[in-house]
Amino acid sequence: RFPSAASATIFAILAALVKPEGDPSLPFNLDFIYGTVEEEKRFLPLDGQQRLTTLFLLHWYLAWKDGKSEDFVKIFSDSDKGKSRFYYRVRPSSNEFFDALVNFRPGKAPAEDNKPSDLIVDQPWYFRSWRLDTTIQSALIMLDDIHGLFCDSTNLFERLISDSQPAITFQLLDLQNFGLSNDLYIKMNSRGKPLTPFENFKARFEQDISHSPRAKEFAHKIDGAWPN
């Protein structure tokens, strides 16, 4: 269950989105997200699932709120298959839910006294068995949390997807560059503990020198011989 832990992030995202473009405190950075990028331009996260799921649901909600659902579909739906580009590879029921959500266009704008979860579970495409899927239930709770903060907002979807003046960013670390994948992440992230300032510096430096012929040697030594 991720919503309670993500509520502070959602509040920080709202604070960033309502600031004017060019505000010196922007963009609000969500820190590192680790994973690999496949040849098909598909990103497979090893860490950051909660933040990515939160951003996906926020895009859906704000598109609904601002009447931009068609724009949302262009970004997040595979037009040839009608499936969500955002999915959980190992959870078929969750993927079915995301496929349905991407293509769901509510008939009326969100109202302050109506929770998105109530609207969604009342749809004919919502399976009763999904009540047992913790990912789906967490997503519904997160949508209600988003609704509670953003129900009075206007025109934030365009702000959220802005390329020229982004309000929200994160730093992508492609672990494939290092050829270590899970091992590198476990060493850098101390099995789920927050990264220290040195580990953040190390990650950025390893990314900067990733094309150097001695990049792998540096990565091995900074995690092995040199600290010992």
N, C-alpha and C positions, 0 to 999 in steps of 0.2 A: 504494500500500500504506500503510494508516494505523495498523495495530496497534502497531508499535514506538513510534511517537510518542505514542500514546494511553495507553500503559501507566501512565505517571506520573499521568495524569488518573484512570484507573481506581483506582489506589491511593489517591488523594486522596478520591475518591468513597466508597470503602470506609471510610476514616477518618471521614468525615462521617456516614455512615449508622449507624455503631456508637456514635456519641455520643448521650447522652440528650437528649430533647426539652427545649428551653429552654437548652441549652448556649450561652453567649455568643459562641462562635466560629462558630455556625451562622447562616444557611445557608452552605454552600460555593458560591461563585458562579463560574460558568463564563464570565463576562465577556459581551461583546456578541455577539449573533448577528444578522446583517443579512439583510434580505430584504423581501418584500412579502406582504401578507395580501390574498387575493382575497375577493370577496363571499361565496363559498361557505365562508368560514372556513378556507380552505386556505392554509397558509404555504409560500411558495416561498423557500427560503434562497439568498442570494447568497454567504454566507460562513457557516461553522459546520457544514458537512456532516459532518465527522469527528466532532465532538462530538455531533451529533444521532444519527448512526448508532450511536455508542457507547452513548448513552442508550437507544435502541431495543433494541439487543441485550441490554443489562443488564436492561431490563424483562422481556424474554422469558426470560432465564436465571433471574432471581429468582422469576418466576411459576412456572416449572417446579420450581425448588428448594423452594418453599414450598407447592406444590400449589394454586396460584392461576391456573392456565392459563385457566380460564373467565373470570376477571376480566380477564386480559390481553387475551383475544379481544374482550371488550366495549369495551375502550379502543382497540385497534389494528386491529380488523377492521371492514370495511364489511359489516354483517350482510346487506344486500340482495344483494350481489354476492360475498361471501366473499373479498374481496381486502383486501390490506394497506392501511391508511391511510398508512403510511410507504412511500414508493417513490422511485425515481430516474426522473425523467421521460424521460430520453434513453437509458436502458439497459433494453431489454425483457427480456433474460435475467435481469438483477438483479431486476427487478420480479417475474418468475415465481418466483424464489427466495424473495423476501420474502413473496409470497402463500402459498407452501407452508409457510414457516416459521411464519407467524402461525397457521395452522390445524393445525400439528403438535403433538400432545400425546404426548410420550414415555411409554411404558408404565411406566417405573420412574424413581425419583429418581436424580439424578446421583451417580455414585460417584467417589471420589477418583482411582482409577486408570484411569478411562475418560474420554477426551476427548470433548466434545460433537461435535467435527468428525467423529470416527470413527463416531459414532451417526448423524449426519445424512447423510453420504455413503453409508451403507449402506441408506438408505431407498429404496423403489421409485420415489418421486417425484423423486429426485435424478438429474438428467441428467448423463451423462458429459461432455457438451459444456461444462458449467459449470466444469470444471477450467480452461478457458481464460479465464474471466471473472475479471479481477483484483479486482473489487468483491466478488464472492462468496467468493473465496479469502481476501481480507482479512477479511471478516466471520467466516469460520470460524476464522481465527487469533485474531481478537479474542475470540470465544466461548471459545476454549481459554485465553486470557489471563484472562478473567473467571472461568472455572472454577477456575483455579489460585489465585485470590485469594479467591473467595467460596464454595468448595465446603464449607467448615465453617460457613458462616453460617446463621442461622435468623431467620425472620420479618422479613426486610429488604424484601420487596416492598411490604408495607403502609407501611413507613417511607418508601420511595422515592416512593410516590404520594400521600403526605399533603399535603393542601391547607392544613390549619390550622397545622401545624408543619413546613414543608418543610425537608428537609436539603440539597437540591440546587436551585439556581436558576440562571437566566441572564437577561440583559437583552436584550429584543427591541427592535431598532431597525427600525421599519417605514419603509423608504426611500421608499415611495409618498407619505408625508407631505411629502416635500421635492420631489417631481417630478423627481428627478435620477437615481435608481436607480444604475446601474453607475458613472456619473461620480462621484457623491458617494462611493461606496464606495472607488473607486480613489484618490481624493484623500485620504480619511480613513485608509485602511489602507496607504498607500504601497506598493501592489502586493505585499501579503503580509507586510510587516514588522510587528512588534508595535506596537500603538498606544502613543503616548507619553501621560503623564498629562494634557498639555494637550489632546490629541486625544480622550481619554476625556471630559474636562470639556466640550469643544466639542460632542461628540455628545449628551451628556446635556442641555446647555443648549439645543441646537437642538430636541431632542425636547420640552423643557418649553415652548418658545415656538412650537411648531408651529402653534398656532391663531391666533397673532398675524398681523395683516394685513401686517406687515413681516418675517415669518419668512424668506421667500425672499430678500428683500433682504439680510438678515443673513447667510444661508448663502452667498450669492454673494460678499459683501464679505469675510467672514472667510477665505474660501479664495482670494480674488483681490486686491482693491485694498488691503486693510488690511495683509497681511503683506509686500507689495512696497515 
